[in-house]
Amino acid sequence: MSEMEERSYFHWADWFVFALMLLISAAAGIWHFRKAQKSNTEVYLLGGKGMSLYPVSASLVASFISGVTILGTPAEIYNFGTQYWITIISILLSGIGVALVYLPVFFTLKLNSAYEYLELRFNSSVRILISLIFVVDVVLYQSIVIYVPALALNQVSGINVHLIGTIVCLTCVFYTVLGGLRAVVWTDALQVAVMVTAVITVTILGTIYIGGPSAVWQKAQDAKRIQFFNFDVSPYTRHTVWTVLFGSWLYSMGYISVNQTMVQRYTSLKDLKTSKLSIAIFTIGVMAFISLCCWCGLVLLAWWSPPKCDPRASGLIIADDQLLPAYVMEIAGKYHGVPGLFISGVFGAALSTLSVGLNSTSVVLLEDFVKGYFKLKPTDRCARIFVKSIIIILGLLALALLFLIEKLGGVLSVTSSLAAIAAGTSFGVFTLGMLFPWTNSKGAFVGAIAGFVISGWASLGANAAIGSGIVMPKKLPVDYSYCPGNISESFLDQFKYVDEEDVFPFYRLSYHWFAGLGTIVVIVVGIIVTLITGPLDPSTVDRSLLSPVIHRWLPRPGYYDESGNWRRPSSQFSDFINHRHNPNSEVTKF
């Protein structure tokens, strides 16, 4: 029997479940279309700053978790062991840090674009630079987001990856254009529910079939995958306590705290208390879901333990990211509708991440470039036409880049390392602004350039080195003694240890460190340049632009009036806040 004949494919019930998910997602856009038509552009894009807690919390989860998480995390555990699992601790620390340090600033300012903060704190050049980095990052990331579910559905249906990617893209663009942020948020809430249900279902089925949690754990121990206390200090080791805990923490902070896709949602709630509660729900939800995906990785390992053959060795699949879809068809193929639910979950995760990116990027292009950089004041009708056109263009561009993404390796490490370039740089600049009150605009700008160049050099160089074979991830071995026939060289090559001593050190770094590298470079270079060019007097900086965690150490606030006289207001910088919204006032902002 040929390989294609041995594969299980979708039943009509699976196609029905999958089609139902797409139809409901599209219906959300139609449902919110009438309300979106009656609202102005700001409400259309930002939801009116009074949205409900639970759909926003679900949307935050959807922003952070994508199909990359669903397919990439189990494959990561399968190949490299459970050390990655402690990333949930970094998520917890990130949630606490965001709620205490960064969220209060954004909520106080109530900005449409998070990057407007950078002009208020530094200048327009810093704002445009970071906004541009965000846009480039989103365009690259969205193409990966499309590729992941396309790869999964290809495994269970045999349909061409590019055709599937087109369906995903068109569906997402449709409801995002029609319904605006409200359609995106409510669709996210639905898709998160489908995503969680799908992963729980296939994981429980496998756990029961294998013999329960203890049997799964024992097989993982036999395969030497249970690793939680690797304290290797080498930054080149893929997963250690230090690389996962601290590297992942810096990446998570960079994404959760200052990324427009996240800020736009947690500031759409009615007050700071509700916003902090949404961060708490988000943090717990992400920790639970990542743990579920990690356990799913152990289930995959147990499922293909001897006497079964690794599906890559047998030729059933060709990429690590197809491990989970192949398992789903084997374990649940006879339960018609379950594979469809799983693929719907992967697609739902992809649709939610894609729609969030499209919506947020259109906000950034309108607020930071059209209004901020070019100083244009489009009418509400022109603004709406602009953002809808941008959503369509970005969707098509992401689809075009799909042809490049399929040439890359495992999606989790590739996505994380590429996203880390923008996350680390942005996080570094915002941290300079909120926690280092003496930093000036020259320091922030030069620091951002340095952080972006160095982290980009390291990240892109590392991926190129892996692609060329001079650096190879150290996958843990699998038992393929039960595999029939000849094992392909490409499979055996995955477990070879190549000599990397002559490879440039940046290219050997664990992908967890790329965000941290960018953040550290931005802060160090920013402070050095600031000291060289003349630091600011912290008392001249608007306290609303600084994190409340440092307020107690700040000198009494003051500012210069138009005559150059030093003044100390009795109010809590109300003059500064008024000046920000009324440039003709007497206050000179620094």
BAMI-624373 format. One record per residue (C-alpha): residue in one letter; x, y, z. Coordinates in steps of 0.001 Angstrom, whole numbers. Layout:
N
> A, X, Y, Z;
...
This chain:
590
> M, 0, 0, 0;
> S, 1422, 3409, -940;
> E, 2083, 6214, 1493;
> M, -801, 8254, 142;
> E, -3171, 5328, 550;
> E, -2063, 4780, 4141;
> R, -2996, 8288, 5126;
> S, -6395, 9103, 6556;
> Y, -8188, 12064, 5064;
> F, -11144, 14231, 5977;
> H, -14642, 12755, 6174;
> W, -17593, 14890, 5056;
> A, -18393, 15534, 8744;
> D, -14935, 17050, 9200;
> W, -15447, 19344, 6233;
> F, -18815, 20349, 7681;
> V, -17272, 21350, 11046;
> F, -14481, 23223, 9308;
> A, -16835, 25046, 6944;
> L, -19103, 25949, 9866;
> M, -16200, 27644, 11659;
> L, -15360, 29693, 8558;
> L, -19000, 30669, 8032;
> I, -19449, 31778, 11642;
> S, -16260, 33840, 11439;
> A, -17470, 35513, 8256;
> A, -20904, 36032, 9822;
> A, -19301, 37994, 12668;
> G, -18159, 40581, 10159;
> I, -21646, 40811, 8659;
> W, -23238, 41009, 12139;
> H, -21084, 43966, 13178;
> F, -21155, 45610, 9753;
> R, -24269, 47687, 10413;
> K, -22948, 49039, 13708;
> A, -19540, 49660, 12146;
> Q, -21151, 51645, 9315;
> K, -22866, 53952, 11807;
> S, -19726, 54583, 13892;
> N, -16772, 56825, 13154;
> T, -13372, 55497, 12148;
> E, -11987, 55601, 15689;
> V, -14805, 53436, 17041;
> Y, -14516, 51143, 14003;
> L, -10794, 50583, 14687;
> L, -10655, 50790, 18487;
> G, -14077, 49632, 19656;
> G, -15082, 52859, 21419;
> K, -12960, 52358, 24583;
> G, -15779, 50540, 26373;
> M, -15682, 46910, 25373;
> S, -16562, 43896, 27535;
> L, -13997, 42134, 29712;
> Y, -14256, 38515, 28601;
> P, -14211, 38908, 24801;
> V, -11274, 41311, 25137;
> S, -9450, 38844, 27411;
> A, -10066, 36082, 24884;
> S, -8846, 38361, 22118;
> L, -5646, 39020, 24095;
> V, -5082, 35276, 24328;
> A, -5734, 34978, 20601;
> S, -3221, 37752, 19920;
> F, -485, 35873, 21755;
> I, -1340, 32297, 20782;
> S, -1599, 31255, 17167;
> G, -1509, 28097, 15120;
> V, 2263, 28330, 15574;
> T, 1744, 27545, 19261;
> I, -615, 24654, 18573;
> L, 1641, 22927, 16042;
> G, 5060, 24174, 17137;
> T, 4934, 23592, 20893;
> P, 4136, 19829, 20798;
> A, 6834, 19394, 18137;
> E, 9301, 21293, 20338;
> I, 8600, 18980, 23289;
> Y, 8782, 15928, 21012;
> N, 12199, 16922, 19684;
> F, 13892, 18703, 22602;
> G, 12202, 17638, 25839;
> T, 10197, 19361, 28539;
> Q, 12662, 22110, 29507;
> Y, 10667, 24478, 27286;
> W, 7658, 23972, 29573;
> I, 8981, 26384, 32216;
> T, 8204, 29203, 29798;
> I, 4884, 29419, 31660;
> I, 6795, 30959, 34591;
> S, 8089, 33683, 32293;
> I, 4506, 34312, 31131;
> L, 3431, 34770, 34762;
> L, 6259, 37219, 35457;
> S, 5434, 39086, 32255;
> G, 1771, 39483, 33189;
> I, 2720, 40929, 36580;
> G, 5268, 43272, 35004;
> V, 2840, 44561, 32396;
> A, 80, 45229, 34949;
> L, 2367, 47132, 37321;
> V, 4847, 48901, 35053;
> Y, 3513, 49544, 31536;
> L, -279, 49249, 31529;
> P, -898, 52242, 33882;
> V, 980, 54564, 31519;
> F, -921, 53533, 28407;
> F, -4261, 53584, 30175;
> T, -3656, 57070, 31575;
> L, -2685, 58497, 28184;
> K, -5506, 56753, 26243;
> L, -3689, 56851, 22921;
> N, -5021, 55382, 19684;
> S, -1556, 54118, 18775;
> A, 884, 52892, 21418;
> Y, 3701, 54454, 19412;
> E, 2291, 57935, 19870;
> Y, 3796, 57650, 23352;
> L, 7269, 57747, 21824;
> E, 6640, 61163, 20280;
> L, 5305, 62500, 23572;
> R, 8301, 61138, 25472;
> F, 11032, 61591, 22822;
> N, 10266, 62900, 19319;
> S, 8540, 61992, 16059;
> S, 11649, 60271, 14632;
> V, 11655, 57672, 17400;
> R, 7911, 57165, 16956;
> I, 8142, 56580, 13206;
> L, 11149, 54276, 13526;
> I, 9456, 51925, 15992;
> S, 6164, 52093, 14075;
> L, 7972, 51075, 10897;
> I, 9645, 48156, 12681;
> F, 6218, 47043, 13922;
> V, 4714, 47129, 10425;
> V, 7561, 45120, 8896;
> D, 7353, 42574, 11707;
> V, 3593, 42123, 11279;
> V, 3893, 41606, 7514;
> L, 6502, 38869, 7988;
> Y, 4660, 37277, 10896;
> Q, 1288, 37158, 9132;
> S, 2719, 35048, 6323;
> I, 3875, 32463, 8876;
> V, 456, 32595, 10519;
> I, -1150, 31664, 7191;
> Y, 1367, 28917, 6461;
> V, 782, 27023, 9727;
> P, -2894, 26060, 9265;
> A, -2310, 25526, 5557;
> L, 360, 22959, 6415;
> A, -1931, 21260, 8926;
> L, -4893, 21025, 6556;
> N, -2646, 19823, 3745;
> Q, -1617, 16900, 5977;
> V, -5205, 15773, 6549;
> S, -6777, 16691, 3218;
> G, -4068, 16675, 559;
> I, -5251, 20099, -662;
> N, -2531, 22431, -1943;
> V, -992, 24671, 752;
> H, -1336, 27819, -1364;
> L, -5025, 27226, -2041;
> I, -5669, 26747, 1675;
> G, -3693, 29889, 2492;
> T, -5842, 31863, 70;
> I, -9032, 30671, 1802;
> V, -7691, 31675, 5222;
> C, -6596, 35075, 4025;
> L, -9793, 35966, 2184;
> T, -12022, 34886, 5088;
> C, -10008, 36919, 7573;
> V, -9830, 40038, 5406;
> F, -13590, 39786, 4798;
> Y, -14745, 39961, 8417;
> T, -11966, 42329, 9510;
> V, -12866, 44859, 6828;
> L, -16596, 44616, 7456;
> G, -16820, 44652, 11236;
> G, -13713, 46431, 12538;
> L, -12357, 45775, 16026;
> R, -15641, 44545, 17475;
> A, -15905, 41830, 14832;
> V, -12263, 40907, 15425;
> V, -12682, 40683, 19215;
> W, -15911, 38681, 19188;
> T, -14619, 36346, 16493;
> D, -11437, 35895, 18539;
> A, -13537, 34858, 21534;
> L, -15289, 32199, 19460;
> Q, -12074, 30979, 17868;
> V, -10257, 30700, 21198;
> A, -13082, 28484, 22475;
> V, -12817, 26261, 19387;
> M, -9022, 26184, 19676;
> V, -9004, 25116, 23330;
> T, -11767, 22538, 22797;
> A, -9925, 21031, 19833;
> V, -6566, 20633, 21581;
> I, -8165, 19278, 24777;
> T, -10161, 16726, 22759;
> V, -7273, 15259, 20777;
> T, -4954, 15306, 23809;
> I, -7431, 13486, 26068;
> L, -8138, 10895, 23371;
> G, -4443, 10125, 23057;
> T, -3841, 10071, 26804;
> I, -6681, 7589, 27326;
> Y, -5624, 5387, 24412;
> I, -2004, 5201, 25605;
> G, -3066, 4161, 29113;
> G, -3448, 7335, 31109;
> P, -1134, 10151, 32281;
> S, 1242, 7799, 34105;
> A, 1830, 5753, 30955;
> V, 2471, 8875, 28910;
> W, 4922, 10166, 31518;
> Q, 6743, 6843, 31725;
> K, 7237, 6665, 27979;
> A, 8589, 10227, 28038;
> Q, 11041, 9247, 30769;
> D, 12131, 6197, 28784;
> A, 12785, 8480, 25806;
> K, 14752, 10878, 28081;
> R, 12417, 13801, 27357;
> I, 11702, 14802, 30976;
> Q, 14132, 17667, 31551;
> F, 13380, 20577, 33871;
> F, 16683, 21340, 35605;
> N, 19217, 21950, 32867;
> F, 21290, 24758, 34421;
> D, 23820, 24882, 31594;
> V, 25004, 28500, 31428;
> S, 25874, 28324, 27736;
> P, 23698, 30747, 25713;
> Y, 24064, 28359, 22776;
> T, 22041, 25546, 24354;
> R, 18524, 25656, 22921;
> H, 16611, 25083, 26167;
> T, 18024, 25629, 29648;
> V, 16509, 27120, 32781;
> W, 18250, 30419, 31966;
> T, 17477, 30603, 28251;
> V, 13815, 29656, 28633;
> L, 13084, 31551, 31847;
> F, 14871, 34845, 31178;
> G, 15021, 34822, 27389;
> S, 11344, 33944, 27084;
> W, 10475, 36496, 29782;
> L, 12097, 39331, 27816;
> Y, 10340, 38240, 24626;
> S, 6971, 37934, 26367;
> M, 7381, 41321, 28036;
> G, 8265, 42881, 24716;
> Y, 5199, 41462, 23031;
> I, 2631, 41808, 25806;
> S, 3598, 45193, 27231;
> V, 4165, 47546, 24296;
> N, 3017, 45841, 21093;
> Q, 132, 47662, 19411;
> T, -1866, 44454, 18994;
> M, -1961, 44031, 22783;
> V, -2088, 47656, 23947;
> Q, -4989, 48377, 21601;
> R, -7054, 45707, 23341;
> Y, -6339, 46173, 27020;
> T, -6866, 49928, 26725;
> S, -10258, 49388, 25043;
> L, -11790, 48558, 28439;
> K, -13627, 51008, 30656;
> D, -11132, 51478, 33505;
> L, -7678, 50487, 34762;
> K, -9012, 47886, 37205;
> T, -10872, 46053, 34450;
> S, -7840, 46303, 32211;
> K, -5622, 44720, 34877;
> L, -8185, 41979, 35328;
> S, -8030, 41272, 31604;
> I, -4252, 40901, 31884;
> A, -4741, 38439, 34768;
> I, -7234, 36350, 32757;
> F, -4929, 36489, 29743;
> T, -1902, 35361, 31784;
> I, -3697, 32411, 33385;
> G, -5243, 31428, 30060;
> V, -1943, 31450, 28177;
> M, -130, 29524, 30922;
> A, -2836, 26858, 30891;
> F, -2916, 26564, 27108;
> I, 863, 26335, 26714;
> S, 899, 23630, 29407;
> L, -1789, 21764, 27474;
> C, 288, 21968, 24281;
> C, 3397, 20756, 26137;
> W, 1502, 17746, 27479;
> C, 240, 17134, 23953;
> G, 3892, 16899, 22873;
> L, 4444, 14085, 25391;
> V, 1335, 12345, 24074;
> L, 2776, 12506, 20547;
> L, 6016, 10994, 21794;
> A, 4184, 8191, 23588;
> W, 1958, 7560, 20584;
> W, 4911, 6997, 18247;
> S, 7037, 5114, 20732;
> P, 8182, 1582, 19786;
> P, 6885, -597, 18296;
> K, 5520, 2267, 16187;
> C, 7778, 4076, 13743;
> D, 8526, 7788, 13849;
> P, 6320, 9300, 11089;
> R, 9263, 11259, 9666;
> A, 11263, 8050, 9282;
> S, 8379, 6218, 7630;
> G, 7766, 9054, 5188;
> L, 4264, 9758, 6491;
> I, 5248, 13400, 7039;
> I, 8101, 15585, 5854;
> A, 8121, 18402, 8438;
> D, 8121, 18490, 12238;
> D, 5116, 20794, 12183;
> Q, 3030, 17988, 10652;
> L, 3531, 15735, 13698;
> L, 335, 16827, 15430;
> P, -1966, 16753, 12369;
> A, -695, 13272, 11475;
> Y, -1345, 12094, 15042;
> V, -4858, 13551, 14978;
> M, -5752, 11615, 11845;
> E, -4434, 8374, 13377;
> I, -6011, 8743, 16815;
> A, -9263, 10435, 15842;
> G, -9722, 9719, 12146;
> K, -12465, 7196, 12914;
> Y, -14322, 9748, 15067;
> H, -15790, 11745, 12210;
> G, -15890, 15440, 13033;
> V, -12999, 15399, 15539;
> P, -10272, 16002, 12916;
> G, -12464, 18786, 11548;
> L, -12698, 20286, 15035;
> F, -8922, 20141, 15400;
> I, -8244, 21807, 12070;
> S, -10912, 24388, 12914;
> G, -8993, 25116, 16117;
> V, -5739, 25606, 14234;
> F, -7463, 27766, 11642;
> G, -9288, 29702, 14345;
> A, -5985, 30485, 16045;
> A, -4540, 31614, 12732;
> L, -7555, 33717, 11800;
> S, -7569, 35474, 15171;
> T, -3862, 36314, 15017;
> L, -4116, 37451, 11411;
> S, -7159, 39657, 12013;
> V, -5555, 41230, 15079;
> G, -2431, 42015, 13069;
> L, -4368, 43490, 10147;
> N, -6518, 45663, 12400;
> S, -3626, 46921, 14535;
> T, -1364, 47643, 11574;
> S, -4068, 49717, 9904;
> V, -4319, 51762, 13123;
> V, -547, 52323, 13182;
> L, -388, 53348, 9529;
> L, -3260, 55785, 9982;
> E, -2249, 57303, 13329;
> D, 1540, 57205, 13138;
> F, 2184, 57766, 9453;
> V, -800, 59533, 7872;
> K, -1637, 61727, 10878;
> G, 1652, 61662, 12777;
> Y, 4404, 61841, 10162;
> F, 2646, 63440, 7187;
> K, 462, 65660, 9427;
> L, -2610, 64984, 7302;
> K, -6132, 65280, 8664;
> P, -8272, 62967, 6556;
> T, -12028, 63112, 6794;
> D, -13726, 60213, 8523;
> R, -14784, 58773, 5159;
> C, -11271, 59009, 3715;
> A, -9770, 57490, 6859;
> R, -12145, 54555, 6668;
> I, -11388, 53943, 2992;
> F, -7673, 54103, 3802;
> V, -7736, 51564, 6642;
> K, -9929, 49119, 4742;
> S, -7617, 49352, 1735;
> I, -4618, 48746, 3986;
> I, -6228, 45627, 5474;
> I, -6801, 44207, 1984;
> I, -3282, 45065, 789;
> L, -1618, 43603, 3884;
> G, -3643, 40414, 3566;
> L, -2563, 39963, -40;
> L, 1052, 40733, 812;
> A, 1081, 38137, 3582;
> L, -354, 35628, 1137;
> A, 2407, 36380, -1383;
> L, 5108, 35812, 1245;
> L, 3678, 32362, 1942;
> F, 5802, 31043, -930;
> L, 8971, 32034, 943;
> I, 7948, 30802, 4400;
> E, 7537, 27192, 3314;
> K, 11278, 27062, 2646;
> L, 12069, 27599, 6351;
> G, 12383, 25045, 9177;
> G, 10325, 24542, 12350;
> V, 7778, 27318, 12691;
> L, 8116, 27867, 16451;
> S, 11802, 28776, 16468;
> V, 11630, 30674, 13159;
> T, 8619, 32705, 14255;
> S, 10022, 33413, 17697;
> S, 13406, 34506, 16408;
> L, 11973, 36810, 13723;
> A, 9354, 38336, 16027;
> A, 12060, 38839, 18655;
> I, 13749, 41474, 16477;
> A, 10802, 43842, 16732;
> A, 9765, 42805, 20234;
> G, 13204, 43339, 21754;
> T, 13810, 46682, 20043;
> S, 10387, 48123, 20868;
> F, 10503, 46902, 24443;
> G, 13924, 48461, 24937;
> V, 12823, 51878, 23672;
> F, 9611, 51957, 25727;
> T, 11561, 50819, 28788;
> L, 14031, 53666, 28281;
> G, 11105, 56059, 28134;
> M, 9138, 54794, 31126;
> L, 11886, 53713, 33542;
> F, 14868, 55946, 32711;
> P, 13606, 59537, 33019;
> W, 16931, 61132, 32066;
> T, 17044, 59423, 28629;
> N, 16879, 61872, 25721;
> S, 15576, 61408, 22190;
> K, 19051, 60967, 20667;
> G, 19760, 58096, 23035;
> A, 16418, 56445, 22273;
> F, 16842, 56748, 18498;
> V, 20441, 55523, 18321;
> G, 19698, 52773, 20840;
> A, 16744, 51590, 18741;
> I, 18853, 51474, 15581;
> A, 21615, 49557, 17354;
> G, 19220, 47090, 18977;
> F, 17372, 46429, 15734;
> V, 20537, 45923, 13690;
> I, 22267, 43640, 16178;
> S, 19240, 41501, 17060;
> G, 18295, 41315, 13372;
> W, 21842, 40343, 12454;
> A, 21828, 37595, 15085;
> S, 18326, 36303, 14328;
> L, 18488, 36312, 10531;
> G, 22059, 35045, 10582;
> A, 21089, 32164, 12858;
> N, 18200, 31139, 10616;
> A, 20461, 31336, 7548;
> A, 23070, 29210, 9326;
> I, 20454, 26589, 10185;
> G, 19124, 26651, 6632;
> S, 22607, 26077, 5211;
> G, 23337, 23249, 7662;
> I, 26366, 24788, 9412;
> V, 24275, 25024, 12586;
> M, 21894, 22220, 13518;
> P, 19434, 22084, 16415;
> K, 20427, 19313, 18832;
> K, 17351, 17099, 18589;
> L, 17044, 14285, 21097;
> P, 17281, 10816, 19505;
> V, 14319, 8601, 18690;
> D, 14188, 4829, 18404;
> Y, 13692, 3965, 14745;
> S, 14721, 302, 15019;
> Y, 11120, -766, 14382;
> C, 10843, 1226, 11157;
> P, 10512, -940, 8039;
> G, 12647, -441, 4949;
> N, 15401, 2076, 4381;
> I, 15493, 5226, 6498;
> S, 16083, 8377, 4486;
> E, 19333, 10291, 4923;
> S, 17401, 13502, 5549;
> F, 15821, 11929, 8619;
> L, 19094, 10582, 9996;
> D, 20837, 13916, 9392;
> Q, 18521, 15552, 11958;
> F, 20389, 13810, 14779;
> K, 23930, 14493, 13662;
> Y, 26035, 16800, 15802;
> V, 28022, 19165, 13610;
> D, 31082, 21076, 14812;
> E, 29937, 24671, 15337;
> E, 33052, 26079, 17004;
> D, 34008, 28147, 13954;
> V, 30502, 29564, 13486;
> F, 30028, 33215, 14479;
> P, 28762, 33270, 18117;
> F, 25578, 35262, 17388;
> Y, 24444, 32592, 14926;
> R, 24713, 29874, 17559;
> L, 22546, 31627, 20164;
> S, 19393, 29950, 21403;
> Y, 16430, 31631, 19739;
> H, 15153, 32607, 23188;
> W, 17920, 35205, 23518;
> F, 17257, 37281, 20400;
> A, 14635, 39522, 22040;
> G, 16770, 39955, 25152;
> L, 19793, 40814, 23029;
> G, 17868, 43590, 21281;
> T, 16442, 44943, 24536;
> I, 19801, 45034, 26311;
> V, 21535, 46697, 23358;
> V, 18811, 49369, 23108;
> I, 19028, 50219, 26820;
> V, 22833, 50181, 27086;
> V, 23451, 52145, 23889;
> G, 20574, 54502, 24679;
> I, 21982, 55369, 28107;
> I, 25537, 55809, 26783;
> V, 24414, 58134, 23965;
> T, 22241, 60061, 26418;
> L, 25182, 60615, 28784;
> I, 27358, 61769, 25892;
> T, 24788, 64162, 24405;
> G, 23410, 65472, 27709;
> P, 20808, 63713, 29860;
> L, 17446, 65260, 30657;
> D, 16578, 66660, 34054;
> P, 14007, 64101, 35298;
> S, 11933, 66893, 36837;
> T, 11205, 68223, 33344;
> V, 9628, 64989, 32165;
> D, 5855, 64635, 32375;
> R, 5101, 62103, 35106;
> S, 2239, 60654, 33106;
> L, 4891, 59433, 30655;
> L, 6813, 57571, 33373;
> S, 5840, 54310, 35027;
> P, 4248, 54753, 38465;
> V, 6774, 52290, 39930;
> I, 9488, 54997, 39761;
> H, 7389, 58014, 40776;
> R, 8502, 57847, 44403;
> W, 12125, 58424, 43389;
> L, 11476, 61339, 41049;
> P, 12321, 64948, 41984;
> R, 9500, 67421, 42362;
> P, 8120, 68161, 38873;
> G, 8762, 71423, 37074;
> Y, 8939, 73000, 33632;
> Y, 9950, 76122, 31727;
> D, 7388, 78641, 30506;
> E, 7667, 80616, 27271;
> S, 9887, 83244, 28950;
> G, 12363, 80598, 30093;
> N, 11320, 80862, 33745;
> W, 11333, 77709, 35871;
> R, 7962, 76784, 37323;
> R, 6798, 74098, 39749;
> P, 3075, 73381, 39400;
> S, 1027, 72380, 42400;
> S, -1100, 70009, 40313;
> Q, 27, 66583, 39134;
> F, 1264, 67759, 35754;
> S, -2167, 68833, 34610;
> D, -494, 71625, 32648;
> F, 1573, 69090, 30754;
> I, -1412, 66912, 30006;
> N, -3404, 69920, 28819;
> H, -492, 71019, 26663;
> R, -317, 67630, 24968;
> H, -3867, 68091, 23746;
> N, -3552, 71856, 23286;
> P, -198, 72743, 21665;
> N, -990, 76478, 21898;
> S, -811, 76462, 25695;
> E, 2096, 78162, 27473;
> V, 3876, 74984, 28554;
> T, 6992, 73814, 26703;
> K, 7155, 70003, 26718;
> F, 10459, 68126, 26841;
